[in-house]
Amino acid sequence: MHVNLPEKRYYSIGEIAKAFNVNTSLLRFWEKEFREIQPKKKQGGARKYTPEDVTSIQKIYHLLKEKGLTIEGAKKQLKLKNLSKEGNLVVIQKLEQLKSDLEVLLENL
């Protein structure tokens, strides 16, 4: 699903609900279930969603509404994606270190 929101720093829960065609209560439920959604709360309790929150909601919406996964299934998918990103970072760091070591060896030949 492509969400059509104007570029802003923060979005209200109403704007997000309208963009995804869901109830605000569903967004509040997802916030409790998924640590990926962490809107800032103003003094009166009003939620302010960042563009990063919108991206997370898009992923969750896709997994739950379009792919038909359960809450637990969606949590597992998100965890696997996060682990693969972390794993990629470790591999890149190791490759950079190996490249550096090889360059030193080449200089000493």
PLY file of the C-alpha trace (Angstrom):
ply
format ascii 1.0
element vertex 109
property float x
property float y
property float z
element edge 108
property int vertex1
property int vertex2
end_header
0.00 0.00 0.00
1.29 3.43 -0.90
0.33 6.11 1.60
-0.39 9.57 0.31
0.69 11.97 3.06
2.18 15.43 2.65
5.80 15.71 3.79
5.71 16.87 7.39
7.78 16.46 10.51
4.86 15.06 12.53
1.44 13.62 11.75
-1.61 13.33 13.99
-3.25 9.99 14.68
-6.25 11.16 12.63
-4.08 11.86 9.58
-2.44 8.44 9.87
-5.77 6.66 10.36
-7.24 8.38 7.31
-4.18 7.64 5.14
-4.33 3.92 5.99
-8.15 3.79 6.14
-8.10 2.30 9.66
-9.54 3.34 13.01
-7.46 5.33 15.47
-8.12 2.57 18.01
-6.31 0.10 15.73
-3.29 2.41 15.58
-3.24 2.66 19.38
-3.46 -1.16 19.57
-0.57 -1.58 17.12
1.45 0.89 19.18
1.08 -1.42 22.19
1.90 -4.53 20.18
4.80 -3.31 18.03
7.84 -1.58 19.48
8.54 -0.22 15.98
5.78 2.35 16.46
6.76 4.93 19.07
4.90 8.20 18.47
5.83 11.17 20.59
3.11 12.24 22.99
2.34 15.86 23.71
1.49 17.05 27.20
-2.23 16.44 26.66
-1.54 12.91 25.38
-1.96 13.67 21.66
0.23 11.41 19.55
2.60 12.85 16.97
3.88 10.32 14.44
7.20 10.82 12.64
7.87 9.76 9.04
9.78 6.78 10.53
6.63 5.77 12.43
4.69 6.00 9.16
7.21 3.67 7.49
6.84 1.18 10.35
3.06 1.39 10.16
3.27 0.76 6.41
5.30 -2.43 7.03
2.92 -3.60 9.75
-0.13 -2.79 7.62
1.36 -4.79 4.75
2.11 -7.81 6.93
-1.25 -7.83 8.72
-3.75 -6.54 6.18
-2.22 -7.45 2.82
-0.32 -10.65 3.65
-2.84 -11.75 6.29
-0.31 -12.57 9.01
-1.23 -12.74 12.68
0.23 -10.24 15.16
2.79 -12.85 16.23
3.63 -13.70 12.63
4.17 -10.02 11.82
6.39 -9.60 14.89
8.53 -12.53 13.76
8.82 -11.12 10.23
9.88 -7.71 11.55
12.40 -9.32 13.90
13.89 -11.38 11.05
14.22 -8.27 8.88
15.93 -6.37 11.72
18.31 -9.26 12.36
19.24 -9.51 8.70
20.01 -5.76 8.64
22.24 -6.14 11.71
23.86 -9.22 10.18
24.59 -7.30 6.99
26.26 -4.54 8.99
28.53 -7.07 10.74
29.50 -8.66 7.41
30.27 -5.25 5.89
32.46 -4.32 8.87
34.35 -7.62 8.61
34.85 -7.16 4.86
36.15 -3.63 5.39
38.62 -4.92 7.99
39.72 -7.72 5.65
40.22 -5.21 2.83
42.32 -3.02 5.11
44.43 -6.01 6.19
44.95 -7.06 2.57
46.02 -3.54 1.60
48.63 -3.58 4.38
49.89 -6.97 3.19
50.11 -5.72 -0.39
52.11 -2.67 0.68
54.59 -4.92 2.50
55.28 -7.16 -0.54
0 1
1 2
2 3
3 4
4 5
5 6
6 7
7 8
8 9
9 10
10 11
11 12
12 13
13 14
14 15
15 16
16 17
17 18
18 19
19 20
20 21
21 22
22 23
23 24
24 25
25 26
26 27
27 28
28 29
29 30
30 31
31 32
32 33
33 34
34 35
35 36
36 37
37 38
38 39
39 40
40 41
41 42
42 43
43 44
44 45
45 46
46 47
47 48
48 49
49 50
50 51
51 52
52 53
53 54
54 55
55 56
56 57
57 58
58 59
59 60
60 61
61 62
62 63
63 64
64 65
65 66
66 67
67 68
68 69
69 70
70 71
71 72
72 73
73 74
74 75
75 76
76 77
77 78
78 79
79 80
80 81
81 82
82 83
83 84
84 85
85 86
86 87
87 88
88 89
89 90
90 91
91 92
92 93
93 94
94 95
95 96
96 97
97 98
98 99
99 100
100 101
101 102
102 103
103 104
104 105
105 106
106 107
107 108
